[in-house]
Amino acid sequence: MKSLLQFFISLNLLYFPLASILGQDAQAYIDSGDKKREQQDWDGAIADYTRAIELDPKKATAYVSRASAKEAKGDFTGAVADWSQVIQLQPNSSYWYLVRSTARRKAGDLSGAIADASQSLQLPGNHPSSAYKNRAYARHMQRDYDGAIADYTKSIEAEASTARNSTYVDRANAWCAKGAWQEALKDFRAYGPPSPGSDRAAVIWVLRTHLGERDAATAELRAFLTADTKKESYGHLVGKFLVGDVSEEKFFKAAEITPKPGSDHKVSAHYFAGVKQLFEGNRKLAADHFQKSVETGRSATPAYHTALAELRRLKEGK
């Protein structure tokens, strides 16, 4: 009996120092991965985080870091798998469900994104404004515009800040997809005046023209263009095109070289060209532009959904 007890004592003395060493080694790989991530060496960072996980499979921070690196690389499906591991280790955290909701949406799993955002709202310490907005984004992409508007509204109501709330713009875009021009215009106005170089001034022109206020809309847009301090911006170019200062040919040529993050020029340029043709009475040319906007497949952009809605209304003879 005494020898057996001594065996277990010696085994514990061997195991616990080893576990401590492995934990230290895992942290060393995480630290190394963090440095590589700062240098945007995503593959190197992922390799280090993977090694940390092999050494300590219950190290939540390693999964968090690897998921973040995968997202930076554009591997949202891989990131979802890592966020799922984090949730297994910390199942009562509303934040991790919210983060996985975003990754699922970007990976194209819209139903999963909605489910995660809903689950986030049920857990303690939730972030209702962000959760409702995330769920709204997924519903918007599913073309459930009524559901998206309801969630955008809840997000706005949950937002304590008095600063400009971009969710008004998100909700306005959902109203646009429904053809609810007055409600969309109200939300764009609620967000505040368009920033220099923004294409929101052009969108307001579209909405007011839909409402039969083309002359007043053009005067407002020209006033914005005169005061605009970013005359080389894409938004400024759109405005000049809509008021007739730039031809369609020059508009598309300039749109191809005007820098803008996200490469959304094609989807929005065809949308704006489509509405201009629509207001000129050229329904066939308008439909062609709207179709080209939709064919980009960029369903995360507002112009995609609005172009889709315009196509539907044209087919319905509206």
SEBAGU-217606 format. One record per residue (C-alpha): residue number from 1; x, y, z. Coordinates in nm, 2 decimals, decimal comma, m for minus. Layout:
N
  vexmi      xx      yy      zz
    NUM       X       Y       Z
...
***
This chain:
318
  vexmi      xx      yy      zz
      1    0,00    0,00    0,00
      2    0,28    0,24    0,09
      3    0,46    0,17   m0,24
      4    0,13    0,23   m0,44
      5    0,08    0,56   m0,26
      6    0,43    0,67   m0,34
      7    0,37    0,58   m0,71
      8    0,07    0,81   m0,73
      9    0,26    1,09   m0,56
     10    0,55    1,06   m0,80
     11    0,30    1,04   m1,09
     12    0,14    1,37   m0,98
     13    0,47    1,54   m0,94
     14    0,55    1,44   m1,30
     15    0,21    1,54   m1,45
     16    0,15    1,88   m1,30
     17    0,49    2,03   m1,39
     18    0,44    1,89   m1,74
     19    0,09    2,05   m1,77
     20    0,23    2,37   m1,65
     21    0,51    2,36   m1,90
     22    0,27    2,28   m2,18
     23    0,05    2,57   m2,08
     24    0,35    2,80   m2,09
     25    0,45    2,66   m2,43
     26    0,10    2,72   m2,56
     27    0,11    3,08   m2,45
     28    0,44    3,13   m2,62
     29    0,29    3,01   m2,95
     30    0,00    3,25   m2,89
     31    0,24    3,54   m2,83
     32    0,43    3,44   m3,14
     33    0,11    3,43   m3,34
     34    0,00    3,77   m3,22
     35    0,33    3,92   m3,35
     36    0,28    3,76   m3,69
     37   m0,08    3,88   m3,70
     38    0,04    4,23   m3,64
     39    0,26    4,19   m3,94
     40   m0,04    4,05   m4,14
     41    0,13    3,72   m4,17
     42   m0,20    3,53   m4,14
     43   m0,08    3,19   m4,24
     44    0,21    3,21   m3,99
     45   m0,02    3,33   m3,72
     46   m0,27    3,05   m3,78
     47    0,01    2,79   m3,77
     48    0,13    2,92   m3,43
     49   m0,23    2,93   m3,29
     50   m0,28    2,58   m3,42
     51    0,03    2,46   m3,24
     52   m0,09    2,63   m2,92
     53   m0,42    2,44   m2,95
     54   m0,24    2,11   m2,99
     55   m0,05    2,18   m2,67
     56   m0,36    2,30   m2,48
     57   m0,69    2,21   m2,65
     58   m0,89    2,40   m2,38
     59   m0,71    2,73   m2,43
     60   m1,00    2,95   m2,55
     61   m0,78    3,25   m2,63
     62   m0,60    3,03   m2,89
     63   m0,92    2,96   m3,07
     64   m1,03    3,33   m3,05
     65   m0,70    3,44   m3,20
     66   m0,70    3,18   m3,48
     67   m1,06    3,27   m3,57
     68   m0,97    3,63   m3,59
     69   m0,67    3,55   m3,82
     70   m0,89    3,33   m4,04
     71   m1,14    3,62   m4,07
     72   m0,86    3,86   m4,17
     73   m0,76    3,61   m4,44
     74   m1,12    3,58   m4,56
     75   m1,18    3,22   m4,43
     76   m1,51    3,28   m4,26
     77   m1,61    2,91   m4,27
     78   m1,29    2,82   m4,08
     79   m1,35    3,11   m3,84
     80   m1,70    2,97   m3,77
     81   m1,55    2,64   m3,67
     82   m1,31    2,81   m3,42
     83   m1,58    3,03   m3,28
     84   m1,78    2,71   m3,22
     85   m1,49    2,57   m3,02
     86   m1,49    2,89   m2,81
     87   m1,86    2,86   m2,75
     88   m1,81    2,50   m2,63
     89   m1,55    2,62   m2,38
     90   m1,76    2,93   m2,27
     91   m2,12    2,84   m2,35
     92   m2,28    3,12   m2,15
     93   m2,11    3,41   m2,32
     94   m2,36    3,61   m2,53
     95   m2,06    3,78   m2,70
     96   m1,92    3,47   m2,87
     97   m2,26    3,39   m3,02
     98   m2,27    3,75   m3,15
     99   m1,92    3,71   m3,30
    100   m2,01    3,37   m3,46
    101   m2,33    3,53   m3,60
    102   m2,12    3,78   m3,79
    103   m1,88    3,51   m3,92
    104   m2,17    3,29   m4,03
    105   m2,33    3,58   m4,22
    106   m2,01    3,65   m4,40
    107   m1,97    3,28   m4,48
    108   m2,32    3,28   m4,63
    109   m2,50    3,09   m4,36
    110   m2,77    3,34   m4,31
    111   m3,01    3,11   m4,11
    112   m2,72    3,02   m3,87
    113   m2,64    3,39   m3,83
    114   m3,00    3,47   m3,74
    115   m3,00    3,18   m3,49
    116   m2,68    3,29   m3,32
    117   m2,79    3,65   m3,30
    118   m3,12    3,53   m3,14
    119   m2,93    3,31   m2,89
    120   m2,70    3,60   m2,80
    121   m3,01    3,80   m2,70
    122   m3,12    3,52   m2,46
    123   m2,79    3,51   m2,26
    124   m2,67    3,74   m1,97
    125   m2,46    4,04   m2,06
    126   m2,60    4,06   m2,41
    127   m2,55    4,35   m2,65
    128   m2,90    4,41   m2,79
    129   m2,82    4,69   m3,03
    130   m2,55    4,49   m3,20
    131   m2,74    4,16   m3,19
    132   m3,06    4,31   m3,34
    133   m2,85    4,48   m3,61
    134   m2,66    4,16   m3,69
    135   m2,99    3,97   m3,72
    136   m3,13    4,25   m3,94
    137   m2,83    4,23   m4,17
    138   m2,89    3,86   m4,23
    139   m3,26    3,91   m4,28
    140   m3,19    4,19   m4,52
    141   m2,96    3,96   m4,72
    142   m3,24    3,70   m4,72
    143   m3,47    3,97   m4,87
    144   m3,69    3,96   m4,56
    145   m3,71    4,33   m4,56
    146   m4,00    4,36   m4,31
    147   m3,80    4,14   m4,06
    148   m3,49    4,35   m4,12
    149   m3,67    4,67   m4,06
    150   m3,82    4,54   m3,74
    151   m3,48    4,44   m3,61
    152   m3,31    4,77   m3,73
    153   m3,59    4,95   m3,53
    154   m3,51    4,75   m3,22
    155   m3,14    4,82   m3,26
    156   m3,21    5,19   m3,28
    157   m3,43    5,18   m2,98
    158   m3,16    4,98   m2,78
    159   m2,88    5,23   m2,88
    160   m2,81    5,46   m2,59
    161   m2,57    5,69   m2,77
    162   m2,70    6,02   m2,90
    163   m2,43    6,03   m3,17
    164   m2,52    5,97   m3,53
    165   m2,65    5,62   m3,56
    166   m2,57    5,44   m3,89
    167   m2,86    5,20   m3,83
    168   m3,09    5,47   m3,97
    169   m2,90    5,44   m4,30
    170   m2,93    5,06   m4,28
    171   m3,31    5,08   m4,22
    172   m3,34    5,34   m4,50
    173   m3,18    5,09   m4,74
    174   m3,43    4,83   m4,64
    175   m3,71    5,08   m4,69
    176   m3,56    5,14   m5,04
    177   m3,58    4,77   m5,12
    178   m3,95    4,79   m5,04
    179   m4,01    5,10   m5,25
    180   m4,11    5,29   m4,94
    181   m3,94    5,62   m5,05
    182   m4,09    5,85   m4,79
    183   m3,98    5,63   m4,50
    184   m3,64    5,58   m4,66
    185   m3,59    5,96   m4,70
    186   m3,70    6,02   m4,34
    187   m3,43    5,77   m4,21
    188   m3,16    5,92   m4,43
    189   m3,25    6,26   m4,29
    190   m3,25    6,13   m3,94
    191   m2,89    6,02   m3,97
    192   m2,78    6,37   m4,06
    193   m2,64    6,56   m4,36
    194   m2,43    6,37   m4,61
    195   m2,06    6,37   m4,54
    196   m1,82    6,52   m4,80
    197   m1,77    6,27   m5,08
    198   m2,06    6,05   m4,97
    199   m2,30    5,91   m5,22
    200   m2,59    5,95   m4,98
    201   m2,66    6,29   m5,13
    202   m2,71    6,11   m5,46
    203   m2,94    5,85   m5,29
    204   m3,15    6,14   m5,14
    205   m3,18    6,28   m5,50
    206   m3,31    5,94   m5,61
    207   m3,57    5,92   m5,33
    208   m3,70    6,28   m5,38
    209   m3,72    6,22   m5,76
    210   m3,92    5,90   m5,69
    211   m4,15    6,12   m5,48
    212   m4,20    6,36   m5,77
    213   m3,96    6,63   m5,64
    214   m3,70    6,62   m5,91
    215   m3,64    6,99   m5,95
    216   m3,60    7,05   m5,57
    217   m3,39    6,73   m5,55
    218   m3,16    6,85   m5,82
    219   m3,12    7,19   m5,66
    220   m3,03    7,02   m5,33
    221   m2,78    6,79   m5,49
    222   m2,61    7,08   m5,68
    223   m2,58    7,27   m5,36
    224   m2,41    6,97   m5,20
    225   m2,17    6,93   m5,50
    226   m2,07    7,29   m5,48
    227   m1,98    7,27   m5,11
    228   m1,83    6,92   m5,13
    229   m1,46    6,92   m5,03
    230   m1,40    6,58   m5,18
    231   m1,45    6,64   m5,55
    232   m1,24    6,34   m5,66
    233   m1,45    6,10   m5,46
    234   m1,69    5,84   m5,61
    235   m1,99    6,00   m5,43
    236   m1,92    6,33   m5,60
    237   m1,89    6,16   m5,94
    238   m2,23    6,00   m5,89
    239   m2,39    6,33   m5,81
    240   m2,24    6,50   m6,12
    241   m2,37    6,21   m6,33
    242   m2,72    6,23   m6,19
    243   m2,75    6,61   m6,24
    244   m2,63    6,57   m6,60
    245   m2,28    6,72   m6,57
    246   m2,11    6,38   m6,66
    247   m2,22    6,15   m6,95
    248   m2,29    5,78   m6,88
    249   m1,98    5,68   m7,07
    250   m1,75    5,91   m6,87
    251   m1,93    5,81   m6,55
    252   m1,85    5,44   m6,60
    253   m1,50    5,50   m6,71
    254   m1,43    5,72   m6,41
    255   m1,60    5,48   m6,17
    256   m1,36    5,21   m6,27
    257   m1,06    5,41   m6,16
    258   m1,20    5,60   m5,86
    259   m1,06    5,42   m5,55
    260   m1,32    5,28   m5,31
    261   m1,27    4,99   m5,05
    262   m1,48    4,69   m5,11
    263   m1,50    4,70   m5,49
    264   m1,87    4,80   m5,48
    265   m1,85    5,04   m5,78
    266   m2,00    4,81   m6,04
    267   m2,31    4,72   m5,84
    268   m2,38    5,08   m5,74
    269   m2,28    5,24   m6,07
    270   m2,53    5,03   m6,27
    271   m2,79    5,10   m6,00
    272   m2,75    5,48   m6,04
    273   m2,74    5,45   m6,42
    274   m3,06    5,24   m6,40
    275   m3,25    5,49   m6,19
    276   m3,15    5,78   m6,42
    277   m3,27    5,59   m6,73
    278   m3,59    5,51   m6,54
    279   m3,66    5,87   m6,46
    280   m3,59    5,95   m6,83
    281   m3,86    5,70   m6,93
    282   m3,62    5,45   m7,07
    283   m3,75    5,14   m6,89
    284   m3,57    4,88   m7,11
    285   m3,23    5,05   m7,05
    286   m3,31    5,09   m6,68
    287   m3,39    4,72   m6,65
    288   m3,06    4,63   m6,83
    289   m2,86    4,83   m6,58
    290   m3,05    4,69   m6,28
    291   m2,99    4,34   m6,41
    292   m2,62    4,41   m6,44
    293   m2,62    4,54   m6,08
    294   m2,78    4,23   m5,95
    295   m2,55    4,00   m6,16
    296   m2,25    4,12   m5,95
    297   m2,39    3,90   m5,68
    298   m2,28    4,15   m5,41
    299   m2,59    4,09   m5,19
    300   m2,43    4,26   m4,89
    301   m2,45    4,59   m5,06
    302   m2,76    4,82   m5,05
    303   m2,76    4,89   m5,42
    304   m2,79    4,52   m5,50
    305   m3,12    4,49   m5,31
    306   m3,26    4,82   m5,44
    307   m3,17    4,73   m5,80
    308   m3,34    4,39   m5,74
    309   m3,65    4,57   m5,61
    310   m3,65    4,81   m5,91
    311   m3,64    4,51   m6,15
    312   m3,93    4,35   m5,97
    313   m4,14    4,67   m6,00
    314   m4,05    4,70   m6,37
    315   m4,17    4,35   m6,43
    316   m4,49    4,42   m6,24
    317   m4,54    4,72   m6,47
    318   m4,50    4,98   m6,19
***
